[in-house]
Amino acid sequence: MIFCDEKIKNPEKRGITMTESILHHKKLLIVDDEPDVLAVVEEEILESSPDSKIDKASNYEEAAEFLKSNDYDLVILDIMGVRGYDLLEMAVSRKFKAIMLTAHAMWPEALKKSHDLGASGYLPKDKLGELVPFIEDILQNEYKTAWAQVMKKLDKYFKEQWGNDWREKEVINW
């Protein structure tokens, strides 16, 4: 799967055949304390797969209740403002795949902590245009393979953010 910065609008008019998204009939939970982010994430997913089932929560308590009482194919969690790491532990304990979506917690330690707590991936919010292919990769791959994909696709971005030697400085060997 290839990430792209621009969505293809009306692919059928351009002679592009679209395959059915792996998101078809999937149930997802989106958690973010910013209503506009919740709306954008939901819109991105439903544009690709209108039959996806989506629950949204804007705080820890609401999200925790959803996690306790529902099954999900994927959970999308903000880190800051909603106790994202606590929710990640809950999701992983229920064997739900989870990805971390963040703007404010963009540092190598947060990436490593997300990995170590069992997140299936980590995506900066300024990469929301790449959300659907990112999710599709996560759903199609096992944990280790999914992280290898994340690191490969976001390596340039992380180097721009943290420097070329960020892995060595942070002792991240995975």
C-alpha positions in Angstrom: 0.0 0.0 0.0 1.3 3.5 -0.8 0.7 6.6 1.2 -0.3 9.6 -0.8 -0.6 13.3 0.2 -3.7 13.9 -1.9 -6.9 11.9 -2.1 -8.1 10.8 -5.5 -11.5 12.3 -5.9 -14.0 10.5 -8.1 -11.6 7.7 -9.1 -14.1 6.1 -11.4 -14.2 9.3 -13.5 -10.5 9.1 -13.9 -10.5 5.5 -15.1 -9.1 4.2 -11.8 -10.5 1.0 -10.4 -10.8 1.0 -6.7 -10.6 -2.2 -4.7 -12.8 -2.7 -1.7 -11.2 -1.3 1.4 -10.3 -3.6 4.2 -12.3 -1.2 6.4 -15.5 -2.6 4.8 -17.9 -3.4 7.7 -15.2 -2.8 10.3 -16.1 -1.4 13.7 -13.8 1.4 15.0 -13.6 3.6 18.0 -12.1 7.1 17.6 -11.0 9.0 20.7 -9.9 12.6 20.7 -10.6 15.6 22.8 -10.8 17.9 19.8 -14.2 17.6 18.0 -12.8 18.8 14.7 -10.3 15.9 14.7 -13.0 13.4 15.5 -15.0 14.8 12.6 -12.1 14.7 10.1 -11.1 11.2 11.1 -14.6 9.9 10.8 -15.0 11.7 7.4 -11.7 10.2 6.1 -12.8 6.7 7.0 -16.4 6.9 5.8 -15.3 8.4 2.5 -13.3 5.3 1.9 -15.7 2.8 3.4 -19.2 4.2 4.1 -20.3 1.0 5.8 -17.7 1.2 8.6 -19.3 1.4 12.0 -17.8 4.2 14.1 -18.1 5.1 17.7 -16.6 8.4 18.9 -15.5 9.6 22.3 -14.1 13.0 23.4 -12.9 12.0 26.9 -11.5 9.2 28.9 -14.6 8.2 30.7 -16.7 7.9 27.6 -14.0 6.0 25.8 -13.4 3.6 28.7 -17.1 2.8 28.7 -17.1 2.1 24.9 -14.0 -0.2 25.3 -15.6 -2.1 28.2 -18.9 -2.7 26.4 -18.1 -3.2 22.7 -15.8 -5.1 20.4 -13.7 -3.2 17.9 -11.5 -4.1 14.9 -9.4 -0.9 15.5 -9.2 1.8 18.1 -7.7 5.2 17.2 -6.5 7.1 20.2 -5.2 10.6 20.9 -2.4 10.6 23.5 -2.9 13.9 25.2 -6.2 15.1 26.8 -7.9 11.7 26.9 -5.4 9.6 28.9 -4.5 7.8 25.7 -1.9 5.5 27.2 -4.4 4.3 29.8 -7.0 3.7 27.0 -4.3 1.9 25.0 -3.7 -0.5 27.8 -7.4 -1.2 28.0 -7.7 -1.8 24.3 -4.7 -4.1 24.2 -6.0 -6.1 27.1 -9.1 -6.7 25.1 -6.9 -7.7 22.1 -8.1 -4.7 20.0 -5.6 -3.3 17.5 -4.9 0.3 18.4 -3.1 3.2 16.8 -2.0 6.4 18.4 -2.8 9.7 16.7 -1.0 12.7 18.0 0.0 16.3 17.5 1.3 17.3 20.9 3.2 14.1 21.9 5.5 14.0 19.0 8.8 12.9 20.5 10.7 9.6 20.3 9.9 8.7 23.8 6.1 8.8 23.1 6.7 6.7 19.9 8.6 4.1 21.9 6.1 4.1 24.8 3.2 3.6 22.3 5.1 0.6 20.8 6.0 -0.9 24.2 2.4 -0.6 25.5 1.2 -2.6 22.4 0.0 0.1 20.0 -0.1 -1.2 16.4 1.0 2.1 15.0 1.6 5.8 15.6 0.5 8.6 13.2 1.2 12.3 13.5 -2.0 14.4 13.1 -0.5 16.4 10.3 -0.5 13.1 8.3 -4.3 12.7 8.5 -4.5 12.7 4.7 -2.7 9.3 4.9 -5.0 7.9 7.6 -7.0 5.4 5.6 -4.0 3.6 3.9 -2.2 3.7 7.3 -5.2 2.0 8.9 -5.5 -0.5 6.1 -1.8 -1.4 6.5 -2.3 -1.9 10.3 -5.4 -4.1 9.8 -3.6 -6.3 7.1 -0.4 -6.9 9.1 0.7 -8.5 12.2 2.1 -6.4 15.0 5.8 -6.5 14.1 5.2 -6.2 10.4 2.8 -3.2 11.0 5.5 -1.4 13.1 8.1 -2.1 10.4 5.7 -0.5 7.9 5.1 2.5 10.1 8.9 3.1 10.6 9.6 2.7 6.9 6.9 5.1 5.8 7.4 7.7 8.5 11.2 7.5 8.7 11.8 10.6 6.6 9.2 12.5 8.7 10.7 11.4 12.0 14.2 12.4 10.8 12.9 15.8 9.8 11.3 16.2 13.2 14.0 14.7 15.4 17.2 14.6 13.4 18.9 11.8 11.3 20.3 10.1 14.4 17.1 10.1 16.5 17.1 6.3 16.9 20.6 6.1 18.2 20.1 9.0 20.6 16.9 7.4 22.0 18.3 3.9 22.0 15.4 2.7 19.8 16.4 -0.6 18.2 13.2 -1.9 16.8 
